[in-house]
């Protein structure tokens, strides 16, 4: 990657955290203000950033257009939308849709809870691989060799006392997920959030997305969250059917 491109991307990432002045951006990039100003003017020309009346820079409308196009290129999102909305409306809890791409699990859709306590998550944010239900669902469908490679490359940060902290334990967890057809996060990512996740398949049977329900423990305890699993599995099955997936008959092998 060229140095200029790398610096421009660094500026965009910094502006994603909020408006910044030229001095603040130069300090972040650790280069002279004239270099940053040249990059900002190029980004302004493409509407990727804009400068307000107080001479502070913001992400521009061009980025919104790009992000919208990126989401449109994920057909599973459009297919899933009415089913996710119905699940959110029926349960009142946070619903996520996530996909695995480029070695990362990314949220590609979200429906917020109706309850006052909500999750800090957003479309485009990466999900932790070792402690979220959606990531477990997606990684459990990988071929064994690839699954192991991913598991051995994770930085197992212990976010809560329940977080899995090693590759062998994580691989065992993924085997359970593959066998049972769903995943759980019992306070592994955040101590006060319980989550269940289920796979969305395409016509070939490959898992192309994961849908989840997340609930704070002040709203429902873990057993009550598990009681929502049938609704979640029905939702995932309906999306999968719309994507062309038909479960094999008894005695028929998955292709």
Secondary structure, DSSP 4 states (H G I P E B T S, - for coil): --HHHHHHHHHHHHHTTS-EEHHHHHHHHTS-HHHHHHHHHHHHHTTSEEE-TTSEEEE-HHHHHHHHHHHHT-HHHHHHHHHHHHHHHHH-SEEEEEEEETTEEEEEEEE--SSSS-----TTPEEPTTT-HHHHHHHHTS-HHHHHHHHHT------STT---SHHHHHHHHHHHHHHTEEEEESSSSTTEEEEEEEEE-TTS-EEEEEEEEEETTT--HHHHHTTHHHHHHHHHHHHHHTT--PPPTTPPP-
